[in-house]
Amino acid sequence: MKMRVSLLSAAVTAALAGNALAGPIGINYVDNGDPGVQNAAADALAPTESAGAPGYAQVGWNNMGRWGATVGLNDSTGAATGATMTWDSANTWNDGAGVASSNAKLMNGYLDATGQANVNTSPGYQFFWNENKPEVYITGLAAWLAGQGRATYDVVVYTDGDATEARKSEYWLQSASGGDPPTVLGPDLTSHVFVSDVSNFSGTFTQVPLSANTLATAGEGNYFVFTGISADSFILRTEEQTFRAQINGIQIVPGAVPEPATIGLLALAGVGLLSRSRRR
């Protein structure tokens, strides 16, 4: 009986303390044309600087330059996750947000596009072709997710260029295989989100809803959130509808902890377990 009580207590405690396990992965693209990790850039985030939209702010951001291949990613504690990232862009630029605050740094630099329509040749997909930039491939997420005790994760994408005349851009997550970078495109993992860039970041985060899923319904804002993803890898793909489709930053956030109803069911199961034990 004591063993059963102990097991029940451990299960409920784990459910209640789930948030303590959550270690999001944050990626900040800086205004720097060099490859790989760029912690010395002016708009790089220091390890203890907290940045992000409301409900998503974190420390421990990975600061990255214009491009890179199979670069390891750390979580918000600075620990290696085992996940890696390969990415490329035409160049980097900035929206003038500056470096006066951590959120300004996050939104300042971005991966830029080429103004060319995508070339979706698959198999034989060409990740590094200019037409397909910018794009980001992240893999090795399954082990990280299991370590968080979660079944799914959310992907937060920050996007804000230096224009204010409602340039429109398109974003989605897609599965892929065939190596790193991948050479075979798979099905889409999410809907497509269309963003209308009408202002430069000045301290306020505005979320674009997933219902902005056509060019005609493009939403005004500077970030959006794909939810409920469970794939080990994904490509964040872009299409510049009116010249530019920039990526300022990405977060991969462990999904929700069990709902209170789930914890209640655990407690009820425990009562039944104890009752049966007493009858015996």
N, C-alpha and C positions, 0 to 999 in steps of 0.2 A: 504493500500500500504506500509506504514512504517513497518508493521508487516512482510510482505512478504520480503522486503529488509533485515530486521533483520534476518529472518530465513535463507535466502540465504547466507548472510555474515557469519553466524554461521557455516553453512555446509562447505563452502569453507575454513574457518579458521581451522576447525577441520581436514579437509583433509590435508591441508598444514602443520599443526602442529602435525601430527600423530606420528612422531618419538619421540616427547616429552613424549608420553604416554608409550613408550616401556620400559618394565622392565624385562630384561632377567633373567632367573634362572641359576646360575652357581654352579656346584658341583665339588669340588676338593677332590679326594680320597688321603689320606695321608698314609705315611708308618708307620702305627700304628695298632696293632692287637686288640685294644679295640673297643667297639661298639659305635654307635651314633656319635654325634657331637664331633669333636676333634680340637677345636680352639687353643689348647696349643701345638700342635705338631710342631716339628721343621719346617716341610714343609707346615704348614697351612698358608693360605693367610689372611693378616690383612684386615679389612673391607674396607680400602681405597686403597689397592693394586690392580692395574689394571693388568689383565692377559688375555691371549687368542690369538688365531690366528688373522691375519690381517682381519679387518672388524668385528670381534667378541669380541674384548677386552672389559672387563667389570670389575667393582669393586663389592664388596658385595658377594663374593663367600661363599658357604656353605662348610665347611670343615668336612669330614666324615671319620670314621675309617673303619675297616674290614667288619662290618655287622651292620644291624639295622632294626627295624620294625616300620613302620608307623611314621617316623620322619618328622616333618613339615619342609617345605622349604621356605626360604625367597628369595625375588627378589634382584636386584642389589642395591636397595635403603635401604635394610635391613628390608623391610616390609614383614609381613607374607602373603603368596599367597593363603593359603588354600589347596595347593597341598601337598601331602605326598609321602615319598619314603620308600620302603622296599627293602633291597639288601643283598647279601651274597657273600662270596668268600672263597676260600680255605685258603688264608692268604694274607697279603700285602707284597710288596717288593718295591724296587726302582731301577731306571735305572742309578743312579749315577749323575743325572742332578744337584743335590745339591740344595742349598737355597740362592744362591748369587743374584738371581733376581726373580721377581714375576713369570715370565714364567717358570723358572727352577723349582720353587716350584710346579706349576701346573703339570709339566711333571715328577716330581721326583717320587712320590709314586704312586702305582697302585694296583688295585684288581687283584689277581692272580688266575690262573686256577689250575685244578687238573690233567690234562693230560688224562682225561677219556672222552669217547664219551657220548653225551647227551642221556638221557632216556626220550623220549617224550610220557609219559603215560597220555592220556587225554580222558575222564574225570579222575580225580584222579592224575592230574599233581603234582609232588612233587618239589616244588620250592626250598626247602633247601637240596635236595639230592646233594651230592658232584659232581655227574656226570654233573649236570646242571650249576655249578658255573664257572665263576662269572655271575651273572645276576642282573638286576635292574628293579624294578617295580615302576612306578610313576603313581599316580592317582590324580584326582581332578583338572585337567587342564582346564576344560571347563569354569569354573567361572573365573579363572585367565585370560584366553584368552579373554573372553568377556570384562573383565575390561580393557584390552589393546586396545579394539576397533578393533580387528583383527579376521579374520576367520580361519587362519592357523598358525602353528608355525614350525620352523625348529629345528632339533636336531643335535648338534655338538658333536661328540665323539672323544676324544683324546686317543691315544693308542700308547704306546712305552715301550717295555720291556727292560731287561738288556742284550739282546742278539744282535748280529749283523750278524748272519749267515743266514738271510732270513727266519726265522721262519714265518709260515703263519697262520693267524687267520681269523675267519669268524664272521660277525656281522649283525644283522638285528633287526627291531622292529616288535613285534607281539602283536596282541590283545589278551586279556584274560579276564576271569570273574570267579565268584565263591568265591569272598572274597579277603582278603588281608593278606597273599599273595594269588594269584589266584590259582584255582585248575583245571580250564578248559581253554585250549588253543584255541584261535580263529585263524582267517586268518592272514597271514603276512600283515603288514601295509606298508612295504617297500621291496625293493629288498635286496639281500644279498650282502654285501661288503667284499672282501677278501684283507687283508693287509699283506704285506711282510715287516718284521722288519729287516732292513739292517744297521741301525745306531742308536746310542744313542743320545738323544736330546742334542744339543749344542747351542741352541738359535734360530734355524730356524724351522719354521713350514712348513711342506710340505703336501699339501692336496692330498688324494687319491680320484680319481674320482669314481662316482657311476657306471661307466662302468667297473670297476674292479669287475665283478660280478660272476666270476668263479675262481676256484683254479688256473687254467692255466693263468689267466689274473690278478692275485693278484698284487696290486699296491704298490709301495714303498712310504712310507710316514708315518706321525704320527697323522693325523686326517682326518675325513671325515664328510660330512654333509648330513643328510636326510632332504628333503624339503617338504613343503606342507602338513604337518600332521594336522589333526583336531580332532583326537580321544581324549576323556577325559582321557584315560589311555593307557599305553603301557608297555610291557616288552622289555628291551634291552637285547637280547639274544646273546650268544657267542658259538662258537665251535672252539676248538683248533685243527687245522689241522695238525700242527707239534709241539705239546707239549704245546703251551701257547697261551692264548687269553686274554690279559690284558685290563683293563679299567683304565685310568689315571684320566679322568674327563669327565663331560657332561655339555653341555649348552642347555637350551630350550629357543629359541629366537622367539619373536613374528614375524609373517610374515610381508611381505612388506606392506607399506602404499599404498593408491590408486595411480594408475599411473597418470601422468600428463594429459593424455587423459580424465580420469575420472573427474579430476578437471575442464578441459575445458568444458566437457558436463554440469557440474553443472553451469558454468558461462553462457553457451548458454541458458540453461533452465531459468536462471534468467533474461536474456535479453528478452526472450519471455514472461515471467511472467510480467515484467515491461511494455512491449509493450501492452499487453492485458489490463493491469490496466489503462494505459493512454487512450486507445480507449474508455474505459467505462466512 
